[in-house]
Amino acid sequence: MKNYKFKFYFKYILINIVVAALIAFVITNYVFSALKIEGNSMQPLLNSKERVLISKFLIKISNIKRFDIIVFIKPNEPGKLIIKRVIGLPNETIKIENGDIYINNTILKQTFLFKEKNFLNKSINTKPLKIPENYFFVLGDNRNNSNDSRTFGVVPEKNISGKVFLRYWPLSKFGKIK
């Protein structure tokens, strides 16, 4: 009788562990995951060592909008995840002149930069670039200290892992990321 109870409880515990592992696998691979910020390219919004949650089910190309903060595999460094802000969308022409961004020859208003001069370099210039279908042009908010599309080019949609939606660490800054 004792052997039967042991086998029953062992099966019960084993089944629960397997189910919990499957649920954890599905959540972390298809729903959301956590990421630690490394570097200062997204200051003042995100700082090094802060932790954020990434939504993985909101990354369909039709769902990625200008100014979304995304996590993606860096085009020239497979396996390295980085965080940047979407600035240019597929089929748009983007140009940076004297630090101002032009999308299809119209200046882009960037209210998220908080007009902090430390994060805007008026000497930044790029040639006009037509963004291909299924690609995005991304920039860090700290334009003077960001390795972004100006350096490694546009980001293919297939490299995008998710959208940043919540900062959970430090607790004093807990909240939704906009």
KOLLUMTI-739977 format. One line per 2 residues: number of its first residue (from 1); their letters; for each residue z, y, x of N, C-alpha, C. Coordinates in pm, 1 decimal. Atoms other than C-alpha are relative to their C-alpha. Layout:
# residues N
NUM> a> Z:Y:X:Z:Y:X:Z:Y:X | ...;
END
This chain:
# residues 178
1> mk> 0.0:-120.4:81.9:0.0:0.0:0.0:0.0:126.3:85.9 | -5.6:-116.0:-87.9:85.2:243.6:282.4:-135.1:23.3:66.3;
3> ny> 130.3:-10.1:-64.5:-247.8:168.9:451.0:-102.2:62.6:-95.6 | 91.1:-56.3:99.8:-435.6:251.8:128.6:21.2:151.0:-14.3;
5> kf> -31.5:-142.7:12.1:-257.2:589.7:93.5:-47.2:76.7:123.6 | 44.2:-65.4:-123.0:-328.4:672.4:457.4:-152.0:18.2:-1.6;
7> kf> 146.9:-7.6:6.1:-700.9:594.4:413.3:-44.1:103.6:-103.3 | 34.4:-96.3:105.5:-712.9:797.4:91.1:18.9:143.5:50.0;
9> yf> -26.8:-135.4:-49.2:-550.2:1104.4:250.1:-90.8:36.3:117.5 | 90.5:-24.6:-112.7:-759.7:1068.9:565.5:-139.4:37.9:-51.5;
11> ky> 130.4:-32.6:59.4:-1082.2:1065.2:356.9:3.8:137.0:-65.9 | -15.8:-128.2:68.5:-956.4:1358.3:151.1:-2.2:115.8:99.7;
13> il> -5.8:-104.4:-102.4:-876.7:1565.5:459.9:-135.0:12.0:70.4 | 129.1:-1.3:-68.6:-1202.1:1468.1:634.4:-108.5:65.1:-86.0;
15> in> 98.3:-60.4:91.9:-1412.4:1560.2:329.4:22.7:150.2:-9.3 | -30.4:-143.5:6.0:-1236.2:1898.0:303.9:-40.3:72.5:128.1;
17> iv> 39.9:-60.5:-127.2:-1294.5:1969.3:673.6:-152.2:12.8:7.4 | 146.5:-4.0:-2.6:-1665.1:1883.5:645.4:-52.3:106.9:-96.3;
19> va> 43.2:-101.0:97.6:-1706.7:2097.6:331.2:30.2:140.3:52.1 | -35.3:-131.5:-55.3:-1523.1:2390.6:494.4:-93.1:37.2:114.9;
21> al> 91.4:-27.3:-111.9:-1741.3:2359.8:807.1:-139.1:35.8:-51.3 | 131.5:-31.6:58.1:-2059.8:2357.1:595.4:-1.4:139.6:-62.9;
23> ia> -8.9:-132.8:61.0:-1946.9:2663.6:400.1:3.9:106.9:108.5 | -6.3:-96.4:-110.6:-1858.4:2845.6:723.4:-136.4:13.9:67.1;
25> fv> 133.2:-3.3:-61.4:-2198.8:2752.5:871.5:-97.7:81.2:-84.8 | 91.0:-72.8:89.2:-2388.8:2881.1:568.9:33.2:148.8:-1.8;
27> it> -39.9:-141.0:5.2:-2188.8:3205.6:552.0:-38.6:72.1:128.8 | 26.9:-70.9:-125.9:-2220.4:3291.7:922.1:-147.4:2.4:37.4;
29> ny> 141.7:2.3:-35.0:-2588.8:3198.9:944.2:-90.8:64.3:-104.0 | 88.2:-50.5:105.0:-2722.2:3323.7:610.9:56.5:113.8:-82.8;
31> vf> -59.6:-102.4:84.8:-2477.2:3566.2:448.6:44.4:119.7:82.3 | -43.1:-109.3:-86.7:-2290.1:3778.5:703.7:66.4:-54.6:124.6;
33> sa> -70.8:35.8:-123.0:-2142.1:3774.1:1051.3:63.1:124.8:58.6 | -70.1:-111.0:-65.5:-1925.6:3989.8:1274.7:-64.9:27.5:135.3;
35> lk> 55.0:-38.6:-128.9:-2033.9:4181.3:1583.8:87.2:107.4:62.2 | -75.1:-99.9:-75.7:-1852.1:4378.9:1852.1:-100.5:97.5:60.5;
37> ie> 87.3:-104.1:-54.4:-2015.9:4709.9:1948.8:20.5:7.3:151.5 | -5.5:-15.7:-145.4:-2100.2:4735.0:2317.7:-84.6:120.5:36.8;
39> gn> 72.9:-118.9:-42.0:-2197.3:5069.9:2464.6:20.3:116.3:-95.3 | -20.4:-123.4:75.1:-2215.8:5423.7:2332.1:-126.8:55.9:-63.0;
41> sm> 126.9:-52.5:49.5:-2572.5:5451.0:2206.0:3.0:39.8:-147.4 | -6.9:-34.8:142.1:-2463.8:5480.2:1840.9:111.1:100.5:-30.6;
43> qp> -99.8:-105.2:24.2:-2198.8:5749.8:1891.3:-66.7:117.3:-68.2 | -142.0:3.7:32.3:-2056.3:5936.5:1709.9:37.8:-97.9:-110.8;
45> ll> -30.8:88.6:112.3:-2084.3:5685.8:1421.7:73.9:-125.4:44.6 | -59.1:124.4:-48.3:-2003.4:5366.3:1615.2:31.6:13.0:148.4;
47> ns> -44.1:-9.1:-138.0:-1809.5:5346.1:1938.7:17.8:-138.1:61.0 | -17.7:125.3:-71.9:-1779.7:5077.2:2202.5:132.0:-65.9:-38.0;
49> ke> -114.6:85.6:32.2:-1535.7:4795.6:2118.3:35.9:-1.1:-148.6 | -22.6:10.2:144.3:-1544.1:4864.3:1743.3:-66.6:-127.7:-49.6;
51> rv> 55.5:124.2:56.5:-1622.7:4565.9:1522.2:-54.4:27.3:-139.1 | 69.5:-23.2:126.6:-1862.4:4555.8:1230.1:-42.6:-133.2:-62.0;
53> li> 57.5:114.1:70.0:-1989.0:4313.7:967.5:-147.4:27.6:-25.1 | 144.5:-9.3:16.1:-2360.3:4246.3:936.5:-42.1:-86.0:-117.9;
55> sk> 55.1:74.5:112.7:-2532.5:4146.4:614.2:-130.7:-63.2:44.2 | 121.4:70.0:-40.5:-2793.8:3882.3:687.4:-96.3:-23.8:-115.9;
57> fl> 89.4:26.5:112.7:-2931.6:3844.0:336.6:-69.4:126.2:-49.8 | 64.2:-125.2:40.0:-3039.5:4210.4:307.3:-112.1:41.2:94.8;
59> ik> 93.6:-38.7:-104.3:-3304.1:4197.0:580.2:-146.7:-22.9:-34.2 | 141.4:10.6:35.4:-3622.8:4137.0:386.7:-68.0:131.5:33.8;
61> is> 70.6:-120.2:-45.0:-3885.1:4380.9:511.1:-3.0:108.0:-107.6 | 3.5:-99.2:108.0:-3903.3:4549.2:169.5:136.6:65.4:-18.9;
63> ni> -135.4:-49.6:17.7:-3529.7:4603.8:189.2:46.7:88.7:115.4 | -38.1:-82.9:-114.1:-3520.5:4780.6:527.2:-53.1:140.5:-24.1;
65> kr> 35.6:-138.8:29.3:-3517.8:5155.4:476.1:28.8:87.9:120.7 | -26.1:-97.4:-104.5:-3524.5:5459.4:700.1:150.0:33.1:2.4;
67> fd> -140.1:-31.5:-30.3:-3180.0:5534.0:850.7:94.8:-118.9:-14.3 | -86.0:118.1:-2.0:-3048.7:5178.5:796.7:39.0:-29.2:143.8;
69> ii> -44.2:42.0:-133.0:-2846.7:5057.2:1092.5:-15.9:-151.3:4.0 | 33.2:141.7:-5.9:-2979.6:4719.7:1196.8:43.9:-62.7:132.1;
71> vf> -26.4:79.6:-119.3:-2896.3:4446.2:1444.6:-124.2:-85.0:22.4 | 121.9:75.0:-28.6:-3190.0:4284.1:1619.7:2.4:-53.6:142.2;
73> ik> 18.0:54.1:-133.7:-3293.8:4080.0:1918.9:-88.2:97.7:75.7 | 73.7:-97.4:-80.5:-3406.8:4322.4:2187.1:-134.5:-60.4:43.1;
75> pn> 132.2:56.5:-28.6:-3784.5:4276.7:2233.0:-20.9:-47.6:143.8 | 23.7:40.0:-137.9:-3775.6:4257.2:2612.8:114.3:-81.3:60.7;
77> ep> -112.2:81.4:-46.5:-3449.0:4058.0:2639.2:39.8:-100.2:-107.8 | -32.5:99.0:103.3:-3451.6:3749.8:2414.5:145.1:-46.4:11.2;
79> gk> -139.2:43.6:3.1:-3103.5:3649.9:2309.4:100.6:113.4:-1.3 | -92.3:-113.1:-0.8:-2952.8:3999.2:2341.0:-11.0:76.2:-132.2;
81> li> -3.7:-74.2:125.7:-2848.6:4157.1:2011.1:42.5:143.7:26.8 | -38.9:-140.3:-10.0:-2838.0:4537.1:1985.6:-4.9:65.1:-137.4;
83> ik> -10.0:-73.5:125.5:-2766.7:4790.9:1712.7:-68.2:135.0:17.5 | 67.0:-130.3:0.4:-2988.9:5091.2:1635.4:-26.4:40.9:-144.3;
85> rv> 31.9:-54.7:131.6:-3092.8:5310.9:1343.8:-152.1:-2.9:-20.0 | 143.3:1.2:32.3:-3432.0:5263.0:1173.9:-44.8:143.1:-25.2;
87> ig> 54.4:-134.4:14.9:-3633.3:5583.4:1207.4:-142.0:-5.6:-55.5 | 139.0:11.2:43.5:-3997.3:5481.0:1166.2:-27.2:-132.1:-68.1;
89> lp> 32.4:118.4:79.3:-4132.2:5236.6:907.4:-143.8:-44.7:27.1 | 136.1:49.3:-21.8:-4446.0:5020.4:915.1:-106.2:94.5:-57.5;
91> ne> 117.3:-80.2:37.3:-4779.1:5208.7:893.7:23.1:150.8:5.0 | -23.3:-142.8:-18.0:-4623.0:5547.8:973.0:-39.5:39.3:142.0;
93> ti> 24.5:-53.3:-133.5:-4717.5:5767.5:1266.5:121.0:84.2:37.8 | -120.5:-68.4:-44.0:-4417.3:5888.2:1463.6:-27.5:73.1:131.7;
95> ki> 12.0:-79.5:-122.5:-4396.9:6157.9:1729.9:131.3:74.6:18.7 | -119.8:-78.3:-31.5:-4101.4:6320.2:1905.5:-44.3:114.4:88.8;
97> en> 38.9:-119.8:-73.6:-4149.2:6676.8:2024.9:119.0:94.7:6.5 | -116.5:-87.2:-21.5:-3871.2:6892.5:2174.5:124.0:-51.6:-73.0;
99> gd> -116.3:59.7:64.2:-3615.6:6648.7:2031.0:-12.8:-16.6:-150.2 | 22.3:13.9:143.9:-3753.5:6678.0:1676.2:-92.0:-118.5:-26.0;
101> iy> 80.0:116.9:35.3:-3897.4:6368.7:1509.0:-93.7:37.7:-113.6 | 101.9:-23.0:102.7:-4218.3:6392.4:1309.4:-50.0:-134.7:-49.8;
103> in> 54.7:118.4:64.4:-4318.8:6121.6:1063.9:-121.6:46.2:-78.6 | 125.8:-41.9:63.9:-4682.7:6158.2:956.1:-10.7:153.0:-2.2;
105> nt> 8.9:-144.8:-22.1:-4672.0:6518.7:1089.9:99.0:83.1:-81.2 | -105.1:-71.0:73.0:-4366.5:6609.8:877.7:131.4:-19.8:74.9;
107> il> -125.4:10.2:-74.4:-4038.6:6689.9:1051.7:103.0:-79.0:-81.1 | -99.9:86.3:62.4:-3762.1:6439.1:978.7:137.0:66.3:6.7;
109> kq> -136.0:-54.9:3.8:-3424.0:6574.6:867.9:96.7:-113.9:30.7 | -92.5:103.1:-46.1:-3146.9:6382.2:1042.1:143.6:46.9:-15.8;
111> tf> -134.5:-51.1:26.8:-2820.3:6481.6:878.5:109.3:-88.0:59.4 | -99.9:91.1:-53.4:-2639.5:6176.7:1019.2:40.3:33.6:143.7;
113> lf> -32.4:-33.9:-138.3:-2643.8:6328.4:1371.0:110.7:103.8:10.1 | -111.0:-95.0:5.5:-2378.9:6582.2:1265.9:-23.0:124.1:85.0;
115> ke> 37.7:-119.2:-76.7:-2563.6:6850.3:1465.7:84.4:18.4:126.2 | -77.0:-9.4:-123.5:-2352.8:6770.6:1771.4:-96.5:6.5:117.1;
117> kn> 96.5:-22.1:-107.2:-2545.5:6909.7:2066.3:7.2:-106.3:109.6 | -11.2:103.4:-102.5:-2412.3:6639.2:2297.9:-89.3:-120.5:-28.6;
119> fl> 76.6:117.7:36.9:-2617.6:6382.7:2107.8:-146.9:32.8:-26.8 | 138.8:-40.0:21.4:-2945.7:6577.6:2082.6:-56.4:58.5:128.5;
121> nk> 63.8:-50.1:-120.9:-3172.9:6630.2:2379.8:-134.1:59.8:-39.5 | 122.5:-68.5:42.1:-3441.4:6889.7:2307.3:-117.8:-25.4:93.6;
123> si> 110.7:25.5:-91.9:-3646.2:6773.2:2606.4:-65.5:-136.2:-25.4 | 57.7:131.1:30.8:-3722.9:6433.7:2448.6:-135.9:18.9:-67.6;
125> nt> 134.8:-6.3:55.8:-4095.6:6394.7:2381.0:-65.1:-137.4:9.2 | 81.1:121.2:-4.4:-4323.7:6103.9:2293.3:-137.8:33.0:-55.9;
127> kp> 134.4:-13.4:56.7:-4692.1:6068.2:2216.2:2.8:-57.5:-141.3 | 6.6:59.3:133.5:-4789.1:5994.6:1854.8:-22.5:-151.4:8.3;
129> lk> 8.3:145.5:1.6:-4748.7:5624.6:1777.2:-15.1:-46.7:-143.6 | 19.2:62.3:132.1:-4886.1:5439.0:1474.8:78.4:-130.9:1.9;
131> ip> -85.1:119.4:5.0:-4624.6:5177.8:1383.3:-75.6:-110.4:-73.7 | 73.8:109.4:64.1:-4791.0:4841.9:1310.3:73.8:-57.6:-121.1;
133> en> -57.6:72.2:114.7:-4733.3:4639.5:993.7:107.5:-95.1:51.8 | -112.3:89.3:-33.3:-4401.8:4445.3:1006.8:74.4:38.7:127.7;
135> yf> -72.7:-49.6:-116.0:-4262.8:4660.1:1290.4:76.5:126.5:-39.3 | -82.9:-116.5:27.2:-3998.4:4934.4:1302.1:27.1:75.3:129.4;
137> fv> -35.7:-85.6:-112.3:-3923.4:5227.7:1533.3:147.1:31.3:-15.3 | -145.1:-17.5:8.2:-3550.2:5246.7:1611.2:48.9:91.6:111.0;
139> lg> -63.8:-87.8:-98.0:-3331.5:5500.9:1789.6:151.4:-13.6:-11.4 | -144.8:-12.5:3.8:-2967.2:5522.1:1886.8:34.9:141.2:-42.8;
141> dn> -42.1:-134.2:41.7:-2775.7:5816.2:1740.5:29.9:88.3:120.8 | -27.7:-73.3:-123.6:-2670.0:5919.0:2091.7:-128.4:-4.5:83.3;
143> rn> 135.4:5.1:-56.5:-3027.6:5994.7:2196.7:-3.1:15.0:151.6 | -3.0:-17.4:-145.5:-2929.9:6095.1:2552.6:45.6:-126.4:71.7;
145> ns> -58.9:119.0:-61.0:-2764.4:5757.2:2612.6:-37.7:-124.0:-80.4 | 42.3:111.0:83.9:-2974.8:5505.5:2422.8:-127.9:-63.8:53.3;
147> nd> 117.9:79.6:-33.5:-3214.6:5232.5:2524.4:-55.5:-48.2:-133.8 | 50.3:25.7:134.9:-3431.7:5217.2:2212.2:-152.2:-9.4:0.3;
149> sr> 145.8:15.1:10.9:-3794.3:5216.1:2088.5:-76.6:90.6:94.8 | 66.5:-84.2:-99.0:-3876.1:5496.7:2329.6:-18.8:-76.3:130.5;
151> tf> 4.0:78.0:-123.2:-3812.6:5243.9:2607.5:-70.7:-134.1:-18.6 | 51.8:135.8:14.3:-3891.0:4896.6:2473.7:-103.4:-15.9:-111.5;
153> gv> 103.2:6.5:103.6:-4131.2:4981.5:2191.3:55.2:-33.6:-137.5 | -38.9:27.8:138.0:-4128.7:4896.4:1824.6:60.0:-140.0:-11.4;
155> vp> -71.2:126.1:20.9:-3916.0:4611.6:1688.3:-69.1:-80.2:-109.3 | 60.7:83.4:104.7:-4084.0:4323.3:1505.0:103.0:-39.5:-105.5;
157> ek> -87.8:35.6:111.8:-3937.3:4242.3:1165.7:66.0:-134.9:24.0 | -55.3:134.0:-24.4:-3886.0:3880.5:1276.6:120.3:3.2:95.1;
159> ni> -113.1:-11.6:-92.4:-3635.6:4002.0:1543.3:125.4:54.2:-67.2 | -114.6:-62.8:67.6:-3407.5:4170.9:1287.5:91.9:-106.5:-57.0;
161> sg> -100.8:97.6:42.8:-3087.4:3974.4:1226.1:75.4:43.4:-124.0 | -75.2:-45.9:115.8:-2920.9:4195.0:967.0:25.2:149.6:3.0;
163> kv> -37.1:-140.9:14.0:-2792.8:4532.6:850.1:151.3:13.9:14.7 | -142.4:-28.6:-13.5:-2459.0:4676.8:951.6:46.6:65.1:-130.3;
165> fl> -45.0:-58.7:126.0:-2259.2:4749.9:636.8:148.9:35.9:-3.6 | -144.2:-24.9:6.7:-1885.7:4758.0:719.9:60.9:-1.7:139.8;
167> ry> -79.1:1.1:-123.7:-1661.4:4855.5:1012.0:138.2:-51.3:-39.9 | -132.1:53.0:32.2:-1343.2:4647.2:1010.0:101.2:17.8:113.0;
169> wp> -93.1:-25.1:-109.8:-1195.2:4736.5:1348.8:-45.9:119.3:79.7 | -144.0:-3.5:25.3:-1011.2:4952.4:1433.5:29.5:25.0:-148.8;
171> ls> -38.1:-13.1:140.7:-827.7:4946.1:1102.2:2.7:145.2:-46.0 | -4.1:-141.5:36.9:-792.6:5324.8:1110.2:-137.0:52.9:-42.0;
173> kf> 136.3:-41.3:37.1:-1172.9:5348.6:1069.2:-65.2:-98.8:-96.6 | 51.8:100.5:91.3:-1211.2:5062.5:821.0:-79.9:65.5:-112.1;
175> gk> 78.4:-52.6:112.4:-1488.4:5127.7:571.3:-147.5:-28.2:11.6 | 144.1:20.5:10.5:-1849.1:5115.5:467.3:-74.4:88.6:100.9;
177> ik> 84.4:-74.4:-94.5:-2112.4:5225.1:722.4:-119.8:51.9:-77.0 | 113.6:-60.3:71.4:-2369.7:5468.1:588.4:-98.1:54.6:99.5;
END
